[in-house]
């Protein structure tokens, strides 16, 4: 078994049954409204609030330090 496993996908769509098992979360750059129909077409001024809606998903999957 490999020492690591990469999960690639949208955390809103991927069933994350990995509570407290993740060492690292990498997100894509904040393009915000740079592309239509991308990142929910969030306007730059709304990006921080939109992104923070993922906090609980991220927090619950990370290992405790």
CHARMM internal coordinates of N, CA and C (Angstrom, degrees):
IC EDIT
DIST 1 N 1 CA 1.4417
DIST 1 CA 1 C 1.5313
ANGL 1 N 1 CA 1 C 108.83
DIST 1 C 2 N 1.3485
ANGL 1 CA 1 C 2 N 118.08
DIHE 1 N 1 CA 1 C 2 N 135.19
DIST 2 N 2 CA 1.4637
ANGL 1 C 2 N 2 CA 120.27
DIHE 1 CA 1 C 2 N 2 CA -179.58
DIST 2 CA 2 C 1.5322
ANGL 2 N 2 CA 2 C 111.62
DIHE 1 C 2 N 2 CA 2 C -66.86
DIST 2 C 3 N 1.3097
ANGL 2 CA 2 C 3 N 114.46
DIHE 2 N 2 CA 2 C 3 N 156.97
DIST 3 N 3 CA 1.4660
ANGL 2 C 3 N 3 CA 120.22
DIHE 2 CA 2 C 3 N 3 CA 179.47
DIST 3 CA 3 C 1.5208
ANGL 3 N 3 CA 3 C 111.70
DIHE 2 C 3 N 3 CA 3 C -74.32
DIST 3 C 4 N 1.3190
ANGL 3 CA 3 C 4 N 116.88
DIHE 3 N 3 CA 3 C 4 N -11.91
DIST 4 N 4 CA 1.4583
ANGL 3 C 4 N 4 CA 120.47
DIHE 3 CA 3 C 4 N 4 CA -179.35
DIST 4 CA 4 C 1.5237
ANGL 4 N 4 CA 4 C 110.01
DIHE 3 C 4 N 4 CA 4 C -143.54
DIST 4 C 5 N 1.3165
ANGL 4 CA 4 C 5 N 114.96
DIHE 4 N 4 CA 4 C 5 N 162.59
DIST 5 N 5 CA 1.4588
ANGL 4 C 5 N 5 CA 121.74
DIHE 4 CA 4 C 5 N 5 CA 177.24
DIST 5 CA 5 C 1.5227
ANGL 5 N 5 CA 5 C 106.81
DIHE 4 C 5 N 5 CA 5 C -142.26
DIST 5 C 6 N 1.3030
ANGL 5 CA 5 C 6 N 117.69
DIHE 5 N 5 CA 5 C 6 N 130.56
DIST 6 N 6 CA 1.4586
ANGL 5 C 6 N 6 CA 122.38
DIHE 5 CA 5 C 6 N 6 CA -179.29
DIST 6 CA 6 C 1.5226
ANGL 6 N 6 CA 6 C 109.01
DIHE 5 C 6 N 6 CA 6 C -101.33
DIST 6 C 7 N 1.3188
ANGL 6 CA 6 C 7 N 115.96
DIHE 6 N 6 CA 6 C 7 N 128.29
DIST 7 N 7 CA 1.4598
ANGL 6 C 7 N 7 CA 122.36
DIHE 6 CA 6 C 7 N 7 CA 174.25
DIST 7 CA 7 C 1.5118
ANGL 7 N 7 CA 7 C 106.57
DIHE 6 C 7 N 7 CA 7 C -110.68
DIST 7 C 8 N 1.2975
ANGL 7 CA 7 C 8 N 116.61
DIHE 7 N 7 CA 7 C 8 N 120.35
DIST 8 N 8 CA 1.4652
ANGL 7 C 8 N 8 CA 121.22
DIHE 7 CA 7 C 8 N 8 CA -178.97
DIST 8 CA 8 C 1.5182
ANGL 8 N 8 CA 8 C 108.25
DIHE 7 C 8 N 8 CA 8 C -118.40
DIST 8 C 9 N 1.3125
ANGL 8 CA 8 C 9 N 116.20
DIHE 8 N 8 CA 8 C 9 N 120.15
DIST 9 N 9 CA 1.4565
ANGL 8 C 9 N 9 CA 119.40
DIHE 8 CA 8 C 9 N 9 CA 178.91
DIST 9 CA 9 C 1.5109
ANGL 9 N 9 CA 9 C 111.76
DIHE 8 C 9 N 9 CA 9 C 166.46
DIST 9 C 10 N 1.3064
ANGL 9 CA 9 C 10 N 115.15
DIHE 9 N 9 CA 9 C 10 N 176.97
DIST 10 N 10 CA 1.4563
ANGL 9 C 10 N 10 CA 122.76
DIHE 9 CA 9 C 10 N 10 CA 178.98
DIST 10 CA 10 C 1.5248
ANGL 10 N 10 CA 10 C 108.12
DIHE 9 C 10 N 10 CA 10 C -81.75
DIST 10 C 11 N 1.3209
ANGL 10 CA 10 C 11 N 117.47
DIHE 10 N 10 CA 10 C 11 N 120.95
DIST 11 N 11 CA 1.4647
ANGL 10 C 11 N 11 CA 120.59
DIHE 10 CA 10 C 11 N 11 CA -176.08
DIST 11 CA 11 C 1.5247
ANGL 11 N 11 CA 11 C 112.02
DIHE 10 C 11 N 11 CA 11 C -63.90
DIST 11 C 12 N 1.3304
ANGL 11 CA 11 C 12 N 117.19
DIHE 11 N 11 CA 11 C 12 N -17.77
DIST 12 N 12 CA 1.4627
ANGL 11 C 12 N 12 CA 119.83
DIHE 11 CA 11 C 12 N 12 CA 177.17
DIST 12 CA 12 C 1.5226
ANGL 12 N 12 CA 12 C 111.42
DIHE 11 C 12 N 12 CA 12 C -78.66
DIST 12 C 13 N 1.3204
ANGL 12 CA 12 C 13 N 116.51
DIHE 12 N 12 CA 12 C 13 N -18.32
DIST 13 N 13 CA 1.4547
ANGL 12 C 13 N 13 CA 120.82
DIHE 12 CA 12 C 13 N 13 CA -177.19
DIST 13 CA 13 C 1.5256
ANGL 13 N 13 CA 13 C 113.02
DIHE 12 C 13 N 13 CA 13 C -112.59
DIST 13 C 14 N 1.3052
ANGL 13 CA 13 C 14 N 117.77
DIHE 13 N 13 CA 13 C 14 N -26.30
DIST 14 N 14 CA 1.4641
ANGL 13 C 14 N 14 CA 121.94
DIHE 13 CA 13 C 14 N 14 CA -176.98
DIST 14 CA 14 C 1.5179
ANGL 14 N 14 CA 14 C 108.86
DIHE 13 C 14 N 14 CA 14 C -85.38
DIST 14 C 15 N 1.3235
ANGL 14 CA 14 C 15 N 119.01
DIHE 14 N 14 CA 14 C 15 N 127.18
DIST 15 N 15 CA 1.4693
ANGL 14 C 15 N 15 CA 119.97
DIHE 14 CA 14 C 15 N 15 CA 179.31
DIST 15 CA 15 C 1.5312
ANGL 15 N 15 CA 15 C 110.58
DIHE 14 C 15 N 15 CA 15 C -72.04
DIST 15 C 16 N 1.2993
ANGL 15 CA 15 C 16 N 116.37
DIHE 15 N 15 CA 15 C 16 N 103.75
DIST 16 N 16 CA 1.4611
ANGL 15 C 16 N 16 CA 120.66
DIHE 15 CA 15 C 16 N 16 CA -176.75
DIST 16 CA 16 C 1.5227
ANGL 16 N 16 CA 16 C 110.40
DIHE 15 C 16 N 16 CA 16 C -90.10
DIST 16 C 17 N 1.3140
ANGL 16 CA 16 C 17 N 115.28
DIHE 16 N 16 CA 16 C 17 N 93.65
DIST 17 N 17 CA 1.4501
ANGL 16 C 17 N 17 CA 121.48
DIHE 16 CA 16 C 17 N 17 CA 176.57
DIST 17 CA 17 C 1.5278
ANGL 17 N 17 CA 17 C 108.39
DIHE 16 C 17 N 17 CA 17 C -101.80
DIST 17 C 18 N 1.3070
ANGL 17 CA 17 C 18 N 115.59
DIHE 17 N 17 CA 17 C 18 N 53.51
DIST 18 N 18 CA 1.4670
ANGL 17 C 18 N 18 CA 121.76
DIHE 17 CA 17 C 18 N 18 CA -174.58
DIST 18 CA 18 C 1.5253
ANGL 18 N 18 CA 18 C 110.29
DIHE 17 C 18 N 18 CA 18 C -130.22
DIST 18 C 19 N 1.3014
ANGL 18 CA 18 C 19 N 117.19
DIHE 18 N 18 CA 18 C 19 N 42.74
DIST 19 N 19 CA 1.4610
ANGL 18 C 19 N 19 CA 120.82
DIHE 18 CA 18 C 19 N 19 CA -176.76
DIST 19 CA 19 C 1.5234
ANGL 19 N 19 CA 19 C 111.27
DIHE 18 C 19 N 19 CA 19 C -55.61
DIST 19 C 20 N 1.3194
ANGL 19 CA 19 C 20 N 115.12
DIHE 19 N 19 CA 19 C 20 N 125.25
DIST 20 N 20 CA 1.4754
ANGL 19 C 20 N 20 CA 123.85
DIHE 19 CA 19 C 20 N 20 CA 177.60
DIST 20 CA 20 C 1.5236
ANGL 20 N 20 CA 20 C 113.14
DIHE 19 C 20 N 20 CA 20 C 57.19
DIST 20 C 21 N 1.3469
ANGL 20 CA 20 C 21 N 117.62
DIHE 20 N 20 CA 20 C 21 N 35.49
DIST 21 N 21 CA 1.4504
ANGL 20 C 21 N 21 CA 121.11
DIHE 20 CA 20 C 21 N 21 CA -179.47
DIST 21 CA 21 C 1.5233
ANGL 21 N 21 CA 21 C 113.11
DIHE 20 C 21 N 21 CA 21 C -122.03
DIST 21 C 22 N 1.3184
ANGL 21 CA 21 C 22 N 117.91
DIHE 21 N 21 CA 21 C 22 N -1.80
DIST 22 N 22 CA 1.4649
ANGL 21 C 22 N 22 CA 121.48
DIHE 21 CA 21 C 22 N 22 CA -172.85
DIST 22 CA 22 C 1.5266
ANGL 22 N 22 CA 22 C 110.25
DIHE 21 C 22 N 22 CA 22 C -100.60
DIST 22 C 23 N 1.3399
ANGL 22 CA 22 C 23 N 115.91
DIHE 22 N 22 CA 22 C 23 N 132.88
DIST 23 N 23 CA 1.4646
ANGL 22 C 23 N 23 CA 121.31
DIHE 22 CA 22 C 23 N 23 CA 178.24
DIST 23 CA 23 C 1.5249
ANGL 23 N 23 CA 23 C 112.67
DIHE 22 C 23 N 23 CA 23 C -89.33
DIST 23 C 24 N 1.3256
ANGL 23 CA 23 C 24 N 116.83
DIHE 23 N 23 CA 23 C 24 N -32.11
DIST 24 N 24 CA 1.4596
ANGL 23 C 24 N 24 CA 120.83
DIHE 23 CA 23 C 24 N 24 CA -172.57
DIST 24 CA 24 C 1.5135
ANGL 24 N 24 CA 24 C 110.16
DIHE 23 C 24 N 24 CA 24 C -146.29
DIST 24 C 25 N 1.3249
ANGL 24 CA 24 C 25 N 116.33
DIHE 24 N 24 CA 24 C 25 N 137.33
DIST 25 N 25 CA 1.4589
ANGL 24 C 25 N 25 CA 122.04
DIHE 24 CA 24 C 25 N 25 CA 172.52
DIST 25 CA 25 C 1.5221
ANGL 25 N 25 CA 25 C 106.76
DIHE 24 C 25 N 25 CA 25 C -120.62
DIST 25 C 26 N 1.3094
ANGL 25 CA 25 C 26 N 116.10
DIHE 25 N 25 CA 25 C 26 N 124.44
DIST 26 N 26 CA 1.4562
ANGL 25 C 26 N 26 CA 121.40
DIHE 25 CA 25 C 26 N 26 CA 177.54
DIST 26 CA 26 C 1.5184
ANGL 26 N 26 CA 26 C 107.82
DIHE 25 C 26 N 26 CA 26 C -115.83
DIST 26 C 27 N 1.3069
ANGL 26 CA 26 C 27 N 116.21
DIHE 26 N 26 CA 26 C 27 N 127.74
DIST 27 N 27 CA 1.4588
ANGL 26 C 27 N 27 CA 120.46
DIHE 26 CA 26 C 27 N 27 CA 178.40
DIST 27 CA 27 C 1.5159
ANGL 27 N 27 CA 27 C 109.37
DIHE 26 C 27 N 27 CA 27 C -109.29
DIST 27 C 28 N 1.3043
ANGL 27 CA 27 C 28 N 115.17
DIHE 27 N 27 CA 27 C 28 N 163.31
DIST 28 N 28 CA 1.4619
ANGL 27 C 28 N 28 CA 119.00
DIHE 27 CA 27 C 28 N 28 CA 177.89
DIST 28 CA 28 C 1.5269
ANGL 28 N 28 CA 28 C 109.55
DIHE 27 C 28 N 28 CA 28 C -80.26
DIST 28 C 29 N 1.3190
ANGL 28 CA 28 C 29 N 117.34
DIHE 28 N 28 CA 28 C 29 N 163.04
DIST 29 N 29 CA 1.4726
ANGL 28 C 29 N 29 CA 120.79
DIHE 28 CA 28 C 29 N 29 CA -178.35
DIST 29 CA 29 C 1.5261
ANGL 29 N 29 CA 29 C 111.87
DIHE 28 C 29 N 29 CA 29 C -60.99
DIST 29 C 30 N 1.3147
ANGL 29 CA 29 C 30 N 116.70
DIHE 29 N 29 CA 29 C 30 N 154.91
DIST 30 N 30 CA 1.4698
ANGL 29 C 30 N 30 CA 120.45
DIHE 29 CA 29 C 30 N 30 CA -179.05
DIST 30 CA 30 C 1.5266
ANGL 30 N 30 CA 30 C 112.84
DIHE 29 C 30 N 30 CA 30 C -78.53
DIST 30 C 31 N 1.3116
ANGL 30 CA 30 C 31 N 115.73
DIHE 30 N 30 CA 30 C 31 N 79.46
DIST 31 N 31 CA 1.4665
ANGL 30 C 31 N 31 CA 118.94
DIHE 30 CA 30 C 31 N 31 CA 178.89
DIST 31 CA 31 C 1.5146
ANGL 31 N 31 CA 31 C 112.01
DIHE 30 C 31 N 31 CA 31 C -70.40
DIST 31 C 32 N 1.3203
ANGL 31 CA 31 C 32 N 116.31
DIHE 31 N 31 CA 31 C 32 N -24.70
DIST 32 N 32 CA 1.4628
ANGL 31 C 32 N 32 CA 122.81
DIHE 31 CA 31 C 32 N 32 CA -176.78
DIST 32 CA 32 C 1.5217
ANGL 32 N 32 CA 32 C 110.03
DIHE 31 C 32 N 32 CA 32 C 49.31
DIST 32 C 33 N 1.3055
ANGL 32 CA 32 C 33 N 117.98
DIHE 32 N 32 CA 32 C 33 N -121.09
DIST 33 N 33 CA 1.4605
ANGL 32 C 33 N 33 CA 121.47
DIHE 32 CA 32 C 33 N 33 CA -172.49
DIST 33 CA 33 C 1.5271
ANGL 33 N 33 CA 33 C 112.41
DIHE 32 C 33 N 33 CA 33 C -91.33
DIST 33 C 34 N 1.3262
ANGL 33 CA 33 C 34 N 117.98
DIHE 33 N 33 CA 33 C 34 N 23.02
DIST 34 N 34 CA 1.4600
ANGL 33 C 34 N 34 CA 120.60
DIHE 33 CA 33 C 34 N 34 CA -177.73
DIST 34 CA 34 C 1.5232
ANGL 34 N 34 CA 34 C 112.11
DIHE 33 C 34 N 34 CA 34 C -67.82
DIST 34 C 35 N 1.3265
ANGL 34 CA 34 C 35 N 117.37
DIHE 34 N 34 CA 34 C 35 N -27.97
DIST 35 N 35 CA 1.4607
ANGL 34 C 35 N 35 CA 121.45
DIHE 34 CA 34 C 35 N 35 CA 178.97
DIST 35 CA 35 C 1.5163
ANGL 35 N 35 CA 35 C 109.41
DIHE 34 C 35 N 35 CA 35 C -129.56
DIST 35 C 36 N 1.3094
ANGL 35 CA 35 C 36 N 116.91
DIHE 35 N 35 CA 35 C 36 N 141.73
DIST 36 N 36 CA 1.4575
ANGL 35 C 36 N 36 CA 119.84
DIHE 35 CA 35 C 36 N 36 CA 176.37
DIST 36 CA 36 C 1.5221
ANGL 36 N 36 CA 36 C 109.19
DIHE 35 C 36 N 36 CA 36 C -71.06
DIST 36 C 37 N 1.3019
ANGL 36 CA 36 C 37 N 115.05
DIHE 36 N 36 CA 36 C 37 N 145.90
DIST 37 N 37 CA 1.4626
ANGL 36 C 37 N 37 CA 123.00
DIHE 36 CA 36 C 37 N 37 CA 179.13
DIST 37 CA 37 C 1.5185
ANGL 37 N 37 CA 37 C 112.33
DIHE 36 C 37 N 37 CA 37 C 56.42
DIST 37 C 38 N 1.3055
ANGL 37 CA 37 C 38 N 116.74
DIHE 37 N 37 CA 37 C 38 N 35.47
DIST 38 N 38 CA 1.4497
ANGL 37 C 38 N 38 CA 122.18
DIHE 37 CA 37 C 38 N 38 CA 178.90
DIST 38 CA 38 C 1.5134
ANGL 38 N 38 CA 38 C 107.09
DIHE 37 C 38 N 38 CA 38 C -132.40
DIST 38 C 39 N 1.2991
ANGL 38 CA 38 C 39 N 117.53
DIHE 38 N 38 CA 38 C 39 N 132.71
DIST 39 N 39 CA 1.4674
ANGL 38 C 39 N 39 CA 121.61
DIHE 38 CA 38 C 39 N 39 CA -175.71
DIST 39 CA 39 C 1.5153
ANGL 39 N 39 CA 39 C 110.87
DIHE 38 C 39 N 39 CA 39 C 54.31
DIST 39 C 40 N 1.3096
ANGL 39 CA 39 C 40 N 115.58
DIHE 39 N 39 CA 39 C 40 N 42.48
DIST 40 N 40 CA 1.4654
ANGL 39 C 40 N 40 CA 121.93
DIHE 39 CA 39 C 40 N 40 CA 179.51
DIST 40 CA 40 C 1.5178
ANGL 40 N 40 CA 40 C 112.54
DIHE 39 C 40 N 40 CA 40 C 58.39
DIST 40 C 41 N 1.3262
ANGL 40 CA 40 C 41 N 118.25
DIHE 40 N 40 CA 40 C 41 N 18.40
DIST 41 N 41 CA 1.4691
ANGL 40 C 41 N 41 CA 123.36
DIHE 40 CA 40 C 41 N 41 CA -179.58
DIST 41 CA 41 C 1.5238
ANGL 41 N 41 CA 41 C 111.54
DIHE 40 C 41 N 41 CA 41 C 51.18
DIST 41 C 42 N 1.3185
ANGL 41 CA 41 C 42 N 116.01
DIHE 41 N 41 CA 41 C 42 N 45.41
DIST 42 N 42 CA 1.4590
ANGL 41 C 42 N 42 CA 122.27
DIHE 41 CA 41 C 42 N 42 CA -179.21
DIST 42 CA 42 C 1.5229
ANGL 42 N 42 CA 42 C 109.25
DIHE 41 C 42 N 42 CA 42 C -74.32
DIST 42 C 43 N 1.3056
ANGL 42 CA 42 C 43 N 115.40
DIHE 42 N 42 CA 42 C 43 N 134.15
DIST 43 N 43 CA 1.4626
ANGL 42 C 43 N 43 CA 120.24
DIHE 42 CA 42 C 43 N 43 CA 177.42
DIST 43 CA 43 C 1.5315
ANGL 43 N 43 CA 43 C 109.03
DIHE 42 C 43 N 43 CA 43 C -71.47
DIST 43 C 44 N 1.3360
ANGL 43 CA 43 C 44 N 117.64
DIHE 43 N 43 CA 43 C 44 N 146.22
DIST 44 N 44 CA 1.4703
ANGL 43 C 44 N 44 CA 120.37
DIHE 43 CA 43 C 44 N 44 CA -177.13
DIST 44 CA 44 C 1.5313
ANGL 44 N 44 CA 44 C 114.10
DIHE 43 C 44 N 44 CA 44 C -51.68
DIST 44 C 45 N 1.3266
ANGL 44 CA 44 C 45 N 117.18
DIHE 44 N 44 CA 44 C 45 N -38.68
DIST 45 N 45 CA 1.4676
ANGL 44 C 45 N 45 CA 119.14
DIHE 44 CA 44 C 45 N 45 CA -178.45
DIST 45 CA 45 C 1.5316
ANGL 45 N 45 CA 45 C 112.56
DIHE 44 C 45 N 45 CA 45 C -72.07
DIST 45 C 46 N 1.3303
ANGL 45 CA 45 C 46 N 117.87
DIHE 45 N 45 CA 45 C 46 N -16.19
DIST 46 N 46 CA 1.4600
ANGL 45 C 46 N 46 CA 121.87
DIHE 45 CA 45 C 46 N 46 CA 179.01
DIST 46 CA 46 C 1.5310
ANGL 46 N 46 CA 46 C 112.79
DIHE 45 C 46 N 46 CA 46 C -101.59
DIST 46 C 47 N 1.3305
ANGL 46 CA 46 C 47 N 116.45
DIHE 46 N 46 CA 46 C 47 N -3.26
DIST 47 N 47 CA 1.4609
ANGL 46 C 47 N 47 CA 120.63
DIHE 46 CA 46 C 47 N 47 CA -172.57
DIST 47 CA 47 C 1.5247
ANGL 47 N 47 CA 47 C 112.58
DIHE 46 C 47 N 47 CA 47 C -60.88
DIST 47 C 48 N 1.3122
ANGL 47 CA 47 C 48 N 119.01
DIHE 47 N 47 CA 47 C 48 N -44.79
DIST 48 N 48 CA 1.4731
ANGL 47 C 48 N 48 CA 121.50
DIHE 47 CA 47 C 48 N 48 CA -177.09
DIST 48 CA 48 C 1.5231
ANGL 48 N 48 CA 48 C 110.92
DIHE 47 C 48 N 48 CA 48 C -60.27
DIST 48 C 49 N 1.3245
ANGL 48 CA 48 C 49 N 117.54
DIHE 48 N 48 CA 48 C 49 N -43.87
DIST 49 N 49 CA 1.4659
ANGL 48 C 49 N 49 CA 120.13
DIHE 48 CA 48 C 49 N 49 CA 178.63
DIST 49 CA 49 C 1.5224
ANGL 49 N 49 CA 49 C 111.21
DIHE 48 C 49 N 49 CA 49 C -66.35
DIST 49 C 50 N 1.3257
ANGL 49 CA 49 C 50 N 117.05
DIHE 49 N 49 CA 49 C 50 N -41.43
DIST 50 N 50 CA 1.4595
ANGL 49 C 50 N 50 CA 121.30
DIHE 49 CA 49 C 50 N 50 CA 178.74
DIST 50 CA 50 C 1.5317
ANGL 50 N 50 CA 50 C 109.91
DIHE 49 C 50 N 50 CA 50 C -61.90
DIST 50 C 51 N 1.3219
ANGL 50 CA 50 C 51 N 116.76
DIHE 50 N 50 CA 50 C 51 N -47.62
DIST 51 N 51 CA 1.4552
ANGL 50 C 51 N 51 CA 121.12
DIHE 50 CA 50 C 51 N 51 CA -177.54
DIST 51 CA 51 C 1.5206
ANGL 51 N 51 CA 51 C 111.43
DIHE 50 C 51 N 51 CA 51 C -65.60
DIST 51 C 52 N 1.3126
ANGL 51 CA 51 C 52 N 117.80
DIHE 51 N 51 CA 51 C 52 N -36.96
DIST 52 N 52 CA 1.4622
ANGL 51 C 52 N 52 CA 120.57
DIHE 51 CA 51 C 52 N 52 CA -178.26
DIST 52 CA 52 C 1.5304
ANGL 52 N 52 CA 52 C 111.85
DIHE 51 C 52 N 52 CA 52 C -67.89
DIST 52 C 53 N 1.3251
ANGL 52 CA 52 C 53 N 117.51
DIHE 52 N 52 CA 52 C 53 N -14.24
DIST 53 N 53 CA 1.4653
ANGL 52 C 53 N 53 CA 119.67
DIHE 52 CA 52 C 53 N 53 CA 177.36
DIST 53 CA 53 C 1.5280
ANGL 53 N 53 CA 53 C 111.39
DIHE 52 C 53 N 53 CA 53 C -68.55
DIST 53 C 54 N 1.3340
ANGL 53 CA 53 C 54 N 117.96
DIHE 53 N 53 CA 53 C 54 N -11.93
DIST 54 N 54 CA 1.4601
ANGL 53 C 54 N 54 CA 122.42
DIHE 53 CA 53 C 54 N 54 CA 178.69
DIST 54 CA 54 C 1.5337
ANGL 54 N 54 CA 54 C 112.41
DIHE 53 C 54 N 54 CA 54 C -92.43
DIST 54 C 55 N 1.3083
ANGL 54 CA 54 C 55 N 117.63
DIHE 54 N 54 CA 54 C 55 N -4.76
DIST 55 N 55 CA 1.4713
ANGL 54 C 55 N 55 CA 121.28
DIHE 54 CA 54 C 55 N 55 CA -175.15
DIST 55 CA 55 C 1.5150
ANGL 55 N 55 CA 55 C 113.51
DIHE 54 C 55 N 55 CA 55 C -51.20
DIST 55 C 56 N 1.3163
ANGL 55 CA 55 C 56 N 118.25
DIHE 55 N 55 CA 55 C 56 N -45.87
DIST 56 N 56 CA 1.4613
ANGL 55 C 56 N 56 CA 119.68
DIHE 55 CA 55 C 56 N 56 CA -175.85
DIST 56 CA 56 C 1.5254
ANGL 56 N 56 CA 56 C 111.36
DIHE 55 C 56 N 56 CA 56 C -65.79
DIST 56 C 57 N 1.3343
ANGL 56 CA 56 C 57 N 117.23
DIHE 56 N 56 CA 56 C 57 N -38.43
DIST 57 N 57 CA 1.4650
ANGL 56 C 57 N 57 CA 120.12
DIHE 56 CA 56 C 57 N 57 CA 177.23
DIST 57 CA 57 C 1.5203
ANGL 57 N 57 CA 57 C 109.92
DIHE 56 C 57 N 57 CA 57 C -62.68
DIST 57 C 58 N 1.3261
ANGL 57 CA 57 C 58 N 116.26
DIHE 57 N 57 CA 57 C 58 N -47.34
DIST 58 N 58 CA 1.4629
ANGL 57 C 58 N 58 CA 120.64
DIHE 57 CA 57 C 58 N 58 CA -179.75
DIST 58 CA 58 C 1.5275
ANGL 58 N 58 CA 58 C 110.70
DIHE 57 C 58 N 58 CA 58 C -63.51
DIST 58 C 59 N 1.3065
ANGL 58 CA 58 C 59 N 116.76
DIHE 58 N 58 CA 58 C 59 N -50.87
DIST 59 N 59 CA 1.4606
ANGL 58 C 59 N 59 CA 122.06
DIHE 58 CA 58 C 59 N 59 CA -174.83
DIST 59 CA 59 C 1.5182
ANGL 59 N 59 CA 59 C 111.84
DIHE 58 C 59 N 59 CA 59 C -59.73
DIST 59 C 60 N 1.3282
ANGL 59 CA 59 C 60 N 117.43
DIHE 59 N 59 CA 59 C 60 N -41.76
DIST 60 N 60 CA 1.4654
ANGL 59 C 60 N 60 CA 121.58
DIHE 59 CA 59 C 60 N 60 CA -176.66
DIST 60 CA 60 C 1.5222
ANGL 60 N 60 CA 60 C 113.53
DIHE 59 C 60 N 60 CA 60 C -72.68
DIST 60 C 61 N 1.3043
ANGL 60 CA 60 C 61 N 118.56
DIHE 60 N 60 CA 60 C 61 N -17.20
DIST 61 N 61 CA 1.4596
ANGL 60 C 61 N 61 CA 120.31
DIHE 60 CA 60 C 61 N 61 CA 179.91
DIST 61 CA 61 C 1.5291
ANGL 61 N 61 CA 61 C 112.51
DIHE 60 C 61 N 61 CA 61 C -94.74
DIST 61 C 62 N 1.3292
ANGL 61 CA 61 C 62 N 117.51
DIHE 61 N 61 CA 61 C 62 N -22.66
DIST 62 N 62 CA 1.4602
ANGL 61 C 62 N 62 CA 120.26
DIHE 61 CA 61 C 62 N 62 CA -177.59
DIST 62 CA 62 C 1.5259
ANGL 62 N 62 CA 62 C 112.68
DIHE 61 C 62 N 62 CA 62 C -71.86
DIST 62 C 63 N 1.3206
ANGL 62 CA 62 C 63 N 115.09
DIHE 62 N 62 CA 62 C 63 N 141.36
DIST 63 N 63 CA 1.4735
ANGL 62 C 63 N 63 CA 119.88
DIHE 62 CA 62 C 63 N 63 CA 174.91
DIST 63 CA 63 C 1.5153
ANGL 63 N 63 CA 63 C 109.12
DIHE 62 C 63 N 63 CA 63 C -65.39
DIST 63 C 64 N 1.3017
ANGL 63 CA 63 C 64 N 115.32
DIHE 63 N 63 CA 63 C 64 N 150.64
DIST 64 N 64 CA 1.4616
ANGL 63 C 64 N 64 CA 119.82
DIHE 63 CA 63 C 64 N 64 CA 174.00
DIST 64 CA 64 C 1.5151
ANGL 64 N 64 CA 64 C 108.36
DIHE 63 C 64 N 64 CA 64 C -75.17
DIST 64 C 65 N 1.3292
ANGL 64 CA 64 C 65 N 116.02
DIHE 64 N 64 CA 64 C 65 N 142.27
DIST 65 N 65 CA 1.4671
ANGL 64 C 65 N 65 CA 118.79
DIHE 64 CA 64 C 65 N 65 CA -178.29
DIST 65 CA 65 C 1.5019
ANGL 65 N 65 CA 65 C 112.37
DIHE 64 C 65 N 65 CA 65 C -87.41
END
COOR INIT
IC SEED 1 N 1 CA 1 C
IC BUILD
